């Protein structure tokens, strides 16, 4: 028996063997990578301007901004945007809250994470579902 739980921007379908997630994760990941790439380009250009002008401010700001956004891109590589996840793939379900927003991180056995944003409305039902399916919940 499948249950459909509404999210703020999407829905989760809980099945017997898999979870289907319909949200804007692909769009959000694309935005995050695109903006980080733009900031990395800014950092590179800033370092190049330092080479011409000798202004150390350009060197430090370009280095910090570029490296910070490079870390964001690397972090994004360890996240997945899969829409269908088999229950056997899920190692742990971690409920978190930051700045008043509740979200769910599904830690998959392959080492990647699948983040589901804005689960305030259905967090208790999801927690019960994972406990019933004998998936570790934090």
HUVEN-V799539 format. One record per residue. N is the residue number from 0. SS is DSSP state (helix for helix, strand for strand, loop for the rest). OMEGA is omega in whole degrees, -180 to 180 (999 if undefined). BURIAL is + if it has 16 or more other C-alpha atoms within 10 Angstrom, else -. Layout:
n->N ss->SS omega->OMEGA burial->BURIAL
n->N ss->SS omega->OMEGA burial->BURIAL
This chain:
n->0 ss->loop omega->-180 burial->-
n->1 ss->loop omega->175 burial->-
n->2 ss->strand omega->178 burial->-
n->3 ss->strand omega->179 burial->-
n->4 ss->strand omega->-179 burial->+
n->5 ss->strand omega->172 burial->-
n->6 ss->strand omega->178 burial->+
n->7 ss->loop omega->178 burial->-
n->8 ss->loop omega->180 burial->-
n->9 ss->strand omega->179 burial->-
n->10 ss->strand omega->176 burial->+
n->11 ss->strand omega->176 burial->+
n->12 ss->strand omega->-179 burial->-
n->13 ss->strand omega->180 burial->+
n->14 ss->loop omega->180 burial->-
n->15 ss->loop omega->-175 burial->-
n->16 ss->loop omega->-176 burial->-
n->17 ss->strand omega->175 burial->+
n->18 ss->strand omega->176 burial->+
n->19 ss->strand omega->-177 burial->+
n->20 ss->strand omega->177 burial->+
n->21 ss->strand omega->179 burial->+
n->22 ss->loop omega->-176 burial->+
n->23 ss->loop omega->-176 burial->-
n->24 ss->helix omega->-179 burial->+
n->25 ss->helix omega->180 burial->-
n->26 ss->helix omega->179 burial->-
n->27 ss->helix omega->179 burial->-
n->28 ss->helix omega->178 burial->+
n->29 ss->helix omega->179 burial->-
n->30 ss->helix omega->-178 burial->-
n->31 ss->helix omega->-179 burial->-
n->32 ss->helix omega->-179 burial->+
n->33 ss->helix omega->180 burial->-
n->34 ss->helix omega->178 burial->-
n->35 ss->helix omega->178 burial->+
n->36 ss->helix omega->178 burial->+
n->37 ss->helix omega->179 burial->-
n->38 ss->helix omega->175 burial->+
n->39 ss->helix omega->177 burial->+
n->40 ss->helix omega->176 burial->+
n->41 ss->helix omega->180 burial->+
n->42 ss->helix omega->179 burial->+
n->43 ss->helix omega->179 burial->+
n->44 ss->helix omega->178 burial->+
n->45 ss->helix omega->178 burial->+
n->46 ss->helix omega->177 burial->+
n->47 ss->helix omega->177 burial->-
n->48 ss->helix omega->176 burial->+
n->49 ss->helix omega->-179 burial->+
n->50 ss->helix omega->-180 burial->-
n->51 ss->helix omega->-172 burial->-
n->52 ss->helix omega->-177 burial->-
n->53 ss->loop omega->180 burial->-
n->54 ss->loop omega->-176 burial->-
n->55 ss->helix omega->177 burial->-
n->56 ss->helix omega->179 burial->-
n->57 ss->helix omega->179 burial->+
n->58 ss->helix omega->-175 burial->+
n->59 ss->helix omega->179 burial->-
n->60 ss->helix omega->179 burial->-
n->61 ss->helix omega->179 burial->+
n->62 ss->helix omega->-177 burial->+
n->63 ss->helix omega->-179 burial->-
n->64 ss->helix omega->-178 burial->+
n->65 ss->helix omega->-179 burial->+
n->66 ss->helix omega->179 burial->+
n->67 ss->helix omega->-179 burial->-
n->68 ss->helix omega->171 burial->+
n->69 ss->helix omega->176 burial->+
n->70 ss->helix omega->178 burial->-
n->71 ss->helix omega->179 burial->+
n->72 ss->helix omega->178 burial->+
n->73 ss->helix omega->178 burial->-
n->74 ss->helix omega->180 burial->-
n->75 ss->helix omega->179 burial->+
n->76 ss->helix omega->-179 burial->-
n->77 ss->loop omega->175 burial->-
n->78 ss->strand omega->179 burial->+
n->79 ss->loop omega->177 burial->+
n->80 ss->loop omega->-178 burial->+
n->81 ss->loop omega->179 burial->-
n->82 ss->loop omega->179 burial->-
n->83 ss->strand omega->-179 burial->-
n->84 ss->strand omega->175 burial->+
n->85 ss->strand omega->-179 burial->-
n->86 ss->helix omega->178 burial->+
n->87 ss->helix omega->180 burial->-
n->88 ss->helix omega->-173 burial->-
n->89 ss->strand omega->178 burial->+
n->90 ss->strand omega->-176 burial->+
n->91 ss->strand omega->174 burial->+
n->92 ss->strand omega->-176 burial->+
n->93 ss->strand omega->177 burial->-
n->94 ss->strand omega->-178 burial->+
n->95 ss->strand omega->177 burial->-
n->96 ss->strand omega->176 burial->-
n->97 ss->strand omega->178 burial->-
n->98 ss->loop omega->178 burial->-
n->99 ss->loop omega->179 burial->-
n->100 ss->strand omega->176 burial->-
n->101 ss->strand omega->176 burial->+
n->102 ss->strand omega->-177 burial->+
n->103 ss->strand omega->174 burial->+
n->104 ss->strand omega->173 burial->+
n->105 ss->strand omega->178 burial->+
n->106 ss->strand omega->-177 burial->+
n->107 ss->strand omega->-176 burial->+
n->108 ss->loop omega->178 burial->-
n->109 ss->loop omega->180 burial->-
n->110 ss->loop omega->180 burial->-
n->111 ss->loop omega->178 burial->+
n->112 ss->strand omega->172 burial->+
n->113 ss->strand omega->-179 burial->+
n->114 ss->strand omega->175 burial->+
n->115 ss->strand omega->-175 burial->+
n->116 ss->strand omega->171 burial->+
n->117 ss->loop omega->-179 burial->+
n->118 ss->loop omega->-178 burial->+
n->119 ss->helix omega->-174 burial->-
n->120 ss->helix omega->-172 burial->-
n->121 ss->helix omega->-174 burial->-
n->122 ss->helix omega->180 burial->+
n->123 ss->helix omega->179 burial->-
n->124 ss->helix omega->178 burial->-
n->125 ss->helix omega->179 burial->+
n->126 ss->helix omega->179 burial->+
n->127 ss->helix omega->180 burial->-
n->128 ss->helix omega->-179 burial->-
n->129 ss->helix omega->177 burial->+
n->130 ss->helix omega->178 burial->-
n->131 ss->helix omega->-178 burial->-
n->132 ss->loop omega->177 burial->-
n->133 ss->loop omega->174 burial->-
n->134 ss->loop omega->-178 burial->+
n->135 ss->strand omega->-177 burial->-
n->136 ss->strand omega->175 burial->-
n->137 ss->loop omega->999 burial->-
